[in-house]
Amino acid sequence: MKLSTILSLAAMLSMSVMARAAEQVARPNILFCIADDASWSHWGAYGCKFVNTPNFDRVAREGILFNNAFTPLPKCSPSRAAILTGRYPWQNEEACDHNGIFPAKFKVYTSILADAGYHVGFTGKGWGPGDFLRGGFTQNPVGKQYNQLKNKPPTSGIAAIDYAANFEAFLKNRPRGAPFCFWYGGHEPHRAYEAGSGLKAGKKLSDVTVPPYLPDDPIVRSDLLDYGLEIEWFDTHLGRMLKTLEAAGELDKTIVIVTADNGMPFPRVKGHIFEDACHLPLAIRWPSAIKAGRVVDDFVSFVDFAPTFIEVASLPSIAEMSGQSLIPLLKSAASGQVDPKRDHVILGRERTDVGRPGDVGYPVRAIRTKDFFYVHNFAPDRWPCGNPETNFQDTDDSPTKSLLLKQKESGEYKFFDLAMSKRPADELYDLHADPASAVNVADRAALAARKDQLWQQLKKQLEDQKDPRMLGNGEVFDHYEYVGSKSKSWDARPGKDGAKDSKGEKP
């Protein structure tokens, strides 16, 4: 071979290697920040007055604030599995159930990015609760854990993890030139809280807006202040991470996503298919692609995150992912409704906790549009919060829950019934008249056609997704193994007989 030919081939090879290296460096970093149990309306950018979130607000101001972001299932581990796989919970087999097993046969975006050269890790809460090792993973599906450094927060809080310091440790371990993908999983505002911590920090009961499905009582207001203080701790660490990236000259090379896994840990919210349970905060900052200051009304689902991150990394799309990349929305200069096809989301629920006979779940599917929230309960004979005999444990214990139970004992059923009583097969909420989805109008004759249209639309999508609940074998979700505390199971309930329901009758 002639020397000139050899030199030409060598030059071409060198250019190819340099091009691949440049492409790797050019790929943006990904900082995914997810709070634990925080509803969409309790962030400053959405107008909340009793929670201060300057760093979330900055991300929204310098990027996009999404008005209609939803998790398909409002409980920790199923919601997080949907984020990781880009698949609806009912497509993820055991990972559809809370405290279940996460099968490694479902591709997760974190592993795909790691294989493509991204430095991947997390701090705080990754995927969970549940068992990923028995599913075939060798580490938490979100990556290598960085939780070594700890610092007690000023209020007791649930976690004492110095998330921002762990992020710095993660960055120091990054291979030179590699883009990173980091999952900041704050434990806040998951319960338990230090009772009265919000008041102790100087917050005021009068600043709280109590949703219409909860009693306007000082106990509830104080509970909401404690919850708000926990969100602020999450936001503080977000701010420190942004400053770390800014100091390193990396902030504008990073796509920053801030959200939460499900709604607040209050009755009728977390784990339940209602507005504040599924509707979540979402702000995205990415200066190289996003026109700052936009507010977008398109409906987006958590299943859209994984395909978005795959596209951000310039990788081929994954056929088995059901979500649709958000890149067209991000790169558009428009505000309001950008893509007319993004006009709804579908939602669902299976076993979010045990505490019913046979430790079965509470199966639900729903569709949310701009105007209506339609819910179909497949087993209306079951208790949505778990049975009375197990203290309705499918709703987190809290001062607010205790107040509702106390009201019920004294003969006041309004708020107990809204949160914990059995529900009809069909629920329909007119979101213009009832934004909090508190008044069921499914039996109104004037809305019968709309209710049927929403059911048919929902049914068609679920059938296309091969949802077992629509194909006649939905009971599979009740038989997947529960790996959480056995003390919560139906068989471990204190006493076997004599419990009474909310109307004084045996359930």
C-alpha positions as CSV (number, residue, x, y, z in Angstrom):
1,M,0.0,0.0,0.0
2,K,1.3,3.4,-0.9
3,L,2.4,5.7,1.9
4,S,0.0,8.4,0.8
5,T,-2.9,5.9,1.0
6,I,-1.8,4.9,4.5
7,L,-1.6,8.5,5.6
8,S,-5.0,9.2,4.1
9,L,-6.6,6.3,5.9
10,A,-4.9,7.3,9.2
11,A,-6.1,10.8,8.9
12,M,-9.7,9.6,8.2
13,L,-9.5,7.3,11.2
14,S,-8.2,10.1,13.4
15,M,-10.9,12.5,12.2
16,S,-13.6,9.8,13.0
17,V,-12.3,9.3,16.5
18,M,-12.1,13.0,17.1
19,A,-15.7,13.4,15.7
20,R,-17.0,10.7,18.1
21,A,-15.1,12.3,21.0
22,A,-16.5,15.7,20.1
23,E,-20.0,14.3,19.8
24,Q,-19.7,12.8,23.3
25,V,-18.5,16.0,24.8
26,A,-21.3,18.0,23.0
27,R,-24.0,15.8,24.4
28,P,-25.7,17.6,27.2
29,N,-25.5,16.6,30.8
30,I,-28.8,15.5,32.5
31,L,-29.8,16.6,36.0
32,F,-33.1,15.0,37.0
33,C,-34.5,16.2,40.3
34,I,-37.5,14.4,41.8
35,A,-39.2,15.3,45.1
36,D,-41.0,12.6,47.0
37,D,-44.7,13.3,47.5
38,A,-45.3,16.9,46.3
39,S,-48.4,18.1,44.4
40,W,-48.1,20.5,41.5
41,S,-49.6,23.6,43.1
42,H,-47.2,23.8,46.1
43,W,-44.4,25.6,44.3
44,G,-43.8,29.3,43.9
45,A,-43.9,29.3,40.1
46,Y,-47.5,28.0,40.3
47,G,-48.5,30.8,42.7
48,C,-48.2,29.0,46.1
49,K,-48.0,31.5,48.9
50,F,-46.9,29.3,51.8
51,V,-44.0,27.4,50.2
52,N,-40.9,29.3,49.0
53,T,-39.1,27.5,46.1
54,P,-36.8,30.1,44.5
55,N,-34.6,27.5,42.8
56,F,-37.5,25.6,41.2
57,D,-38.9,29.1,40.2
58,R,-35.5,29.9,38.6
59,V,-35.5,26.7,36.5
60,A,-39.1,27.6,35.3
61,R,-38.2,31.2,34.7
62,E,-35.0,30.3,32.7
63,G,-36.7,27.5,30.9
64,I,-40.3,26.1,30.6
65,L,-43.0,25.7,33.2
66,F,-45.4,22.9,32.4
67,N,-49.0,23.3,33.5
68,N,-50.1,19.8,32.7
69,A,-47.5,17.2,33.8
70,F,-48.9,13.9,35.2
71,T,-47.7,10.7,36.6
72,P,-49.6,7.7,35.2
73,L,-49.7,6.1,38.7
74,P,-49.4,8.3,41.8
75,K,-47.3,6.1,44.1
76,C,-43.5,6.0,44.5
77,S,-42.2,2.9,42.9
78,P,-44.7,2.5,40.0
79,S,-44.3,6.2,39.1
80,R,-40.5,5.9,39.1
81,A,-40.5,2.7,37.0
82,A,-42.6,4.5,34.4
83,I,-40.0,7.3,34.3
84,L,-37.2,4.8,33.9
85,T,-38.8,2.6,31.3
86,G,-40.9,5.0,29.3
87,R,-43.7,2.5,29.7
88,Y,-47.1,2.7,31.4
89,P,-47.2,0.9,34.8
90,W,-49.6,-1.8,33.6
91,Q,-47.0,-2.6,30.9
92,N,-44.3,-3.2,33.5
93,E,-45.7,-6.3,35.1
94,E,-44.6,-6.6,38.8
95,A,-43.2,-3.0,38.7
96,C,-46.8,-1.8,38.4
97,D,-47.4,-2.6,42.1
98,H,-46.0,-0.6,44.9
99,N,-43.4,-2.5,46.9
100,G,-43.0,-5.1,44.1
101,I,-40.2,-6.5,42.1
102,F,-38.7,-4.6,39.2
103,P,-37.9,-6.9,36.2
104,A,-34.6,-6.1,34.6
105,K,-36.0,-7.2,31.2
106,F,-37.4,-3.8,30.8
107,K,-34.8,-1.4,29.5
108,V,-34.2,1.7,31.6
109,Y,-32.8,4.9,30.2
110,T,-30.1,5.2,32.8
111,S,-28.5,1.9,31.7
112,I,-28.8,2.9,28.1
113,L,-27.0,6.2,28.7
114,A,-24.3,4.5,30.8
115,D,-23.6,2.1,27.9
116,A,-23.3,5.1,25.6
117,G,-20.6,6.7,27.8
118,Y,-22.6,8.8,30.3
119,H,-21.4,9.0,33.9
120,V,-24.6,7.8,35.8
121,G,-25.4,8.0,39.5
122,F,-27.9,9.2,42.1
123,T,-28.3,10.5,45.6
124,G,-31.3,10.0,48.0
125,K,-34.2,7.9,46.8
126,G,-33.8,6.1,43.5
127,W,-36.3,3.5,42.4
128,G,-38.2,2.1,45.3
129,P,-39.6,0.9,47.5
130,G,-39.3,-2.6,46.2
131,D,-36.8,-5.3,45.1
132,F,-34.7,-4.7,42.1
133,L,-32.0,-7.3,42.9
134,R,-34.6,-10.2,42.5
135,G,-35.7,-8.6,39.3
136,G,-32.2,-9.0,37.8
137,F,-30.6,-5.6,38.4
138,T,-27.2,-5.5,40.1
139,Q,-27.7,-2.0,41.5
140,N,-30.6,0.5,41.9
141,P,-31.9,1.0,38.3
142,V,-31.2,4.7,38.5
143,G,-27.4,4.1,38.8
144,K,-24.6,4.1,41.4
145,Q,-25.5,5.5,44.7
146,Y,-23.9,8.6,46.3
147,N,-25.2,8.9,49.8
148,Q,-22.0,8.9,51.9
149,L,-22.1,12.4,53.2
150,K,-24.7,13.5,55.7
151,N,-25.8,16.7,57.3
152,K,-28.7,17.1,59.8
153,P,-31.2,19.6,58.4
154,P,-32.4,22.5,60.6
155,T,-35.7,20.8,61.2
156,S,-35.9,17.1,61.8
157,G,-37.3,16.1,58.4
158,I,-37.3,12.5,57.2
159,A,-33.8,12.6,55.7
160,A,-30.4,13.8,56.8
161,I,-28.7,13.4,53.5
162,D,-26.6,16.2,52.1
163,Y,-27.7,15.7,48.6
164,A,-25.7,18.6,47.2
165,A,-22.5,17.3,48.7
166,N,-23.1,13.9,47.2
167,F,-23.7,15.5,43.8
168,E,-20.3,17.2,44.1
169,A,-18.7,13.8,45.0
170,F,-20.4,12.3,41.9
171,L,-19.0,15.0,39.7
172,K,-15.4,14.5,41.0
173,N,-15.7,10.8,40.0
174,R,-16.7,11.7,36.5
175,P,-14.3,10.5,33.7
176,R,-12.8,13.4,31.9
177,G,-14.9,14.5,29.0
178,A,-17.9,12.3,29.8
179,P,-21.4,13.8,30.0
180,F,-23.3,12.9,33.1
181,C,-26.8,11.8,34.0
182,F,-27.6,12.3,37.7
183,W,-30.8,11.5,39.6
184,Y,-31.4,13.8,42.6
185,G,-34.0,11.9,44.5
186,G,-35.0,14.0,47.5
187,H,-36.8,12.1,50.3
188,E,-38.7,15.3,51.0
189,P,-41.6,16.0,51.5
190,H,-42.3,12.3,52.3
191,R,-43.6,11.8,55.8
192,A,-42.9,11.7,58.8
193,Y,-42.6,15.4,59.7
194,E,-41.7,17.2,62.9
195,A,-45.1,18.4,64.1
196,G,-45.3,22.1,64.2
197,S,-42.0,22.6,62.3
198,G,-43.6,25.0,59.8
199,L,-44.9,27.2,62.6
200,K,-41.6,27.0,64.4
201,A,-39.9,28.2,61.2
202,G,-42.1,31.3,61.1
203,K,-44.8,30.2,58.7
204,K,-48.3,31.4,59.2
205,L,-51.5,29.4,59.2
206,S,-53.3,32.2,57.5
207,D,-51.1,31.8,54.4
208,V,-52.3,28.3,53.7
209,T,-55.0,27.5,51.1
210,V,-56.8,24.3,52.2
211,P,-58.1,22.2,49.3
212,P,-61.9,21.7,49.3
213,Y,-61.6,17.9,50.0
214,L,-59.9,18.6,53.4
215,P,-61.4,20.3,56.5
216,D,-60.3,23.9,57.0
217,D,-58.9,23.3,60.4
218,P,-55.8,24.6,62.3
219,I,-54.5,20.9,62.4
220,V,-54.7,20.6,58.6
221,R,-53.2,24.1,58.1
222,S,-50.3,23.3,60.4
223,D,-49.8,19.9,58.7
224,L,-49.6,21.6,55.3
225,L,-47.0,24.1,56.7
226,D,-44.8,21.2,57.9
227,Y,-45.1,19.6,54.4
228,G,-44.2,23.0,52.8
229,L,-41.1,23.3,54.9
230,E,-39.9,19.9,53.6
231,I,-40.4,21.0,50.0
232,E,-38.2,24.0,50.8
233,W,-35.4,21.7,52.0
234,F,-35.6,19.9,48.7
235,D,-35.4,23.2,46.9
236,T,-32.4,24.4,48.9
237,H,-30.4,21.4,47.7
238,L,-31.5,22.0,44.1
239,G,-30.1,25.5,44.4
240,R,-26.8,24.3,45.7
241,M,-26.5,21.9,42.8
242,L,-27.3,24.7,40.3
243,K,-24.5,26.8,41.9
244,T,-22.1,23.9,41.7
245,L,-22.7,23.5,38.0
246,E,-22.5,27.3,37.5
247,A,-19.2,27.5,39.2
248,A,-17.8,24.7,37.1
249,G,-19.1,26.3,33.8
250,E,-21.4,23.3,33.3
251,L,-24.9,24.7,34.0
252,D,-25.7,25.8,30.5
253,K,-24.4,22.5,29.2
254,T,-26.9,20.7,31.4
255,I,-30.6,20.0,30.9
256,V,-32.2,20.4,34.3
257,I,-35.6,18.7,35.0
258,V,-37.4,19.3,38.3
259,T,-40.6,17.3,39.3
260,A,-42.1,15.0,41.9
261,D,-43.1,11.3,41.8
262,N,-46.7,11.7,43.1
263,G,-49.0,14.1,45.0
264,M,-48.8,15.1,48.7
265,P,-49.1,12.5,51.5
266,F,-52.5,13.6,52.6
267,P,-55.9,11.9,52.5
268,R,-57.5,11.6,49.0
269,V,-54.2,12.5,47.4
270,K,-51.1,10.2,47.3
271,G,-51.9,6.8,45.8
272,H,-55.4,7.9,44.7
273,I,-56.7,8.8,41.2
274,F,-57.6,12.4,41.7
275,E,-56.3,15.7,40.5
276,D,-53.7,16.6,43.2
277,A,-52.5,13.0,43.3
278,C,-51.5,12.8,39.6
279,H,-50.9,16.4,38.6
280,L,-47.3,17.3,39.3
281,P,-44.8,20.1,39.1
282,L,-42.5,20.2,36.1
283,A,-39.9,22.8,35.1
284,I,-37.1,22.2,32.5
285,R,-34.1,24.4,31.9
286,W,-31.9,23.9,28.8
287,P,-30.6,27.2,27.4
288,S,-29.2,25.7,24.2
289,A,-32.6,24.4,23.2
290,I,-35.3,26.2,25.2
291,K,-36.5,29.7,24.9
292,A,-36.7,31.1,28.4
293,G,-39.8,32.1,30.2
294,R,-42.3,29.8,28.3
295,V,-45.4,28.3,30.0
296,V,-46.7,25.2,28.1
297,D,-50.2,23.8,28.5
298,D,-49.6,20.5,26.6
299,F,-50.3,17.3,28.5
300,V,-47.2,15.4,29.2
301,S,-46.8,12.1,31.0
302,F,-43.9,10.6,33.0
303,V,-43.6,7.9,30.3
304,D,-42.3,10.8,28.1
305,F,-39.1,11.3,30.1
306,A,-37.1,8.2,29.1
307,P,-37.6,8.7,25.3
308,T,-36.7,12.4,25.8
309,F,-33.4,11.5,27.5
310,I,-32.6,9.0,24.8
311,E,-33.0,11.7,22.2
312,V,-31.1,14.2,24.2
313,A,-28.2,11.7,24.1
314,S,-28.5,11.4,20.3
315,L,-29.3,7.7,20.6
316,P,-31.8,5.6,18.6
317,S,-35.3,5.5,20.0
318,I,-36.4,2.4,21.9
319,A,-39.4,0.7,20.2
320,E,-40.9,-0.7,23.4
321,M,-41.2,2.7,25.0
322,S,-44.7,4.0,25.0
323,G,-43.9,7.6,25.8
324,Q,-43.2,10.4,23.2
325,S,-40.1,12.5,23.4
326,L,-40.6,16.1,24.7
327,I,-37.9,17.5,22.4
328,P,-40.4,19.0,19.9
329,L,-42.0,20.9,22.8
330,L,-38.7,22.0,24.2
331,K,-37.4,23.3,21.0
332,S,-40.6,25.1,19.9
333,A,-40.6,28.8,20.6
334,A,-44.4,28.8,21.4
335,S,-46.2,28.9,24.7
336,G,-49.7,27.7,25.5
337,Q,-50.8,24.6,23.6
338,V,-48.0,23.7,21.3
339,D,-49.0,20.2,20.0
340,P,-52.8,19.9,19.6
341,K,-52.4,16.1,19.9
342,R,-51.2,16.4,23.4
343,D,-54.7,17.0,24.8
344,H,-55.0,14.3,27.5
345,V,-53.2,11.7,29.6
346,I,-54.2,8.3,30.9
347,L,-53.8,7.2,34.5
348,G,-54.2,4.1,36.6
349,R,-53.8,2.3,39.8
350,E,-53.3,-1.3,41.0
351,R,-51.9,-2.5,44.4
352,T,-50.5,0.7,46.0
353,D,-50.5,-1.0,49.4
354,V,-51.9,-4.0,51.2
355,G,-54.6,-4.2,53.9
356,R,-57.6,-5.7,52.1
357,P,-58.8,-9.3,52.2
358,G,-56.2,-11.3,50.2
359,D,-54.0,-8.2,50.1
360,V,-55.5,-7.3,46.8
361,G,-55.2,-3.8,45.3
362,Y,-57.7,-1.2,44.1
363,P,-57.8,-1.3,40.3
364,V,-58.5,2.0,38.6
365,R,-58.0,3.5,35.1
366,A,-58.7,7.1,34.2
367,I,-58.3,9.8,31.6
368,R,-57.7,13.5,32.2
369,T,-58.4,16.1,29.6
370,K,-58.5,19.9,29.8
371,D,-62.2,19.8,30.8
372,F,-62.9,16.5,32.5
373,F,-61.4,13.9,34.8
374,Y,-63.1,10.5,34.2
375,V,-62.3,7.6,36.5
376,H,-63.4,3.9,36.3
377,N,-63.1,1.8,39.4
378,F,-63.0,-1.9,38.5
379,A,-63.7,-3.1,42.0
380,P,-66.1,-0.6,43.7
381,D,-66.8,-3.2,46.4
382,R,-63.3,-2.8,47.8
383,W,-62.1,0.0,50.1
384,P,-59.9,2.4,48.2
385,C,-57.8,3.2,51.3
386,G,-57.6,-0.3,52.6
387,N,-60.1,-1.8,55.0
388,P,-61.2,-0.3,58.3
389,E,-59.7,-3.3,60.1
390,T,-56.2,-2.2,59.0
391,N,-56.9,1.5,59.7
392,F,-57.2,2.5,56.1
393,Q,-53.4,2.1,55.7
394,D,-53.4,2.8,52.0
395,T,-53.4,6.4,53.0
396,D,-50.4,7.6,55.0
397,D,-50.9,8.3,58.7
398,S,-50.8,12.0,59.5
399,P,-52.5,14.6,61.8
400,T,-54.9,15.3,58.9
401,K,-55.9,11.6,58.6
402,S,-56.3,11.4,62.4
403,L,-58.6,14.4,62.3
404,L,-60.8,12.8,59.5
405,L,-61.1,9.6,61.5
406,K,-62.0,11.6,64.7
407,Q,-64.6,13.5,62.8
408,K,-66.1,10.3,61.5
409,E,-66.3,8.9,65.1
410,S,-68.3,12.0,66.1
411,G,-70.7,11.7,63.2
412,E,-69.2,14.1,60.7
413,Y,-68.7,12.0,57.6
414,K,-68.1,14.7,54.8
415,F,-64.3,14.6,54.6
416,F,-63.9,11.0,55.7
417,D,-66.3,10.0,52.9
418,L,-64.4,12.1,50.3
419,A,-61.1,10.5,51.3
420,M,-61.8,6.9,52.5
421,S,-65.3,5.6,51.8
422,K,-66.1,3.2,48.9
423,R,-66.6,4.8,45.5
424,P,-68.9,4.1,42.6
425,A,-67.8,2.3,39.4
426,D,-67.7,5.6,37.5
427,E,-66.6,9.1,38.6
428,L,-66.6,12.2,36.4
429,Y,-65.3,15.6,37.5
430,D,-66.0,18.9,35.6
431,L,-62.7,20.6,36.1
432,H,-64.0,24.1,35.1
433,A,-66.5,24.1,38.0
434,D,-64.5,21.8,40.3
435,P,-60.7,22.1,39.7
436,A,-59.9,19.9,42.7
437,S,-62.1,17.0,41.4
438,A,-64.1,16.9,44.6
439,V,-67.7,16.7,43.2
440,N,-68.6,13.6,41.2
441,V,-71.0,14.4,38.4
442,A,-71.0,11.0,36.6
443,D,-74.8,10.5,37.2
444,R,-75.8,13.7,35.4
445,A,-77.8,12.9,32.3
446,A,-76.5,15.9,30.4
447,L,-72.9,14.5,30.7
448,A,-73.8,10.9,29.8
449,A,-72.5,11.2,26.2
450,R,-69.3,12.8,27.3
451,K,-68.7,10.1,30.0
452,D,-69.2,7.4,27.4
453,Q,-66.9,9.1,24.9
454,L,-64.1,9.4,27.5
455,W,-64.5,5.7,28.5
456,Q,-64.3,4.6,24.8
457,Q,-61.2,6.7,24.3
458,L,-59.6,5.3,27.4
459,K,-60.5,1.8,26.6
460,K,-59.1,2.0,23.1
461,Q,-55.7,3.2,24.4
462,L,-55.5,0.6,27.1
463,E,-56.3,-2.2,24.7
464,D,-53.6,-0.9,22.3
465,Q,-51.2,-1.0,25.2
466,K,-52.2,-4.6,26.0
467,D,-53.2,-3.7,29.5
468,P,-54.0,-6.9,31.4
469,R,-56.9,-5.2,33.1
470,M,-58.6,-4.8,29.7
471,L,-57.7,-8.2,28.3
472,G,-59.4,-10.2,31.0
473,N,-56.4,-11.1,33.3
474,G,-56.2,-8.0,35.4
475,E,-56.2,-10.2,38.6
476,V,-52.5,-10.8,37.9
477,F,-51.7,-7.5,39.6
478,D,-53.3,-8.9,42.8
479,H,-51.0,-11.9,42.8
480,Y,-47.6,-10.4,42.2
481,E,-45.5,-10.7,45.3
482,Y,-45.6,-7.8,47.9
483,V,-42.1,-7.3,49.3
484,G,-42.9,-4.6,51.9
485,S,-43.5,-5.1,55.6
486,K,-45.6,-8.1,56.4
487,S,-47.0,-6.3,59.4
488,K,-49.3,-4.4,57.0
489,S,-50.8,-7.5,55.5
490,W,-54.5,-8.4,55.9
491,D,-53.5,-11.5,57.9
492,A,-51.5,-9.4,60.4
493,R,-54.4,-7.1,61.3
494,P,-55.1,-6.6,65.0
495,G,-58.2,-8.6,65.7
496,K,-60.1,-10.6,63.2
497,D,-63.8,-9.6,63.7
498,G,-66.0,-6.8,64.8
499,A,-64.6,-3.8,62.8
500,K,-67.2,-1.4,61.5
501,D,-67.3,0.9,58.5
502,S,-67.9,4.6,58.3
503,K,-71.6,4.2,58.7
504,G,-71.4,1.9,61.7
505,E,-71.9,-1.3,59.8
506,K,-69.6,-4.3,59.4
507,P,-67.7,-4.1,56.1
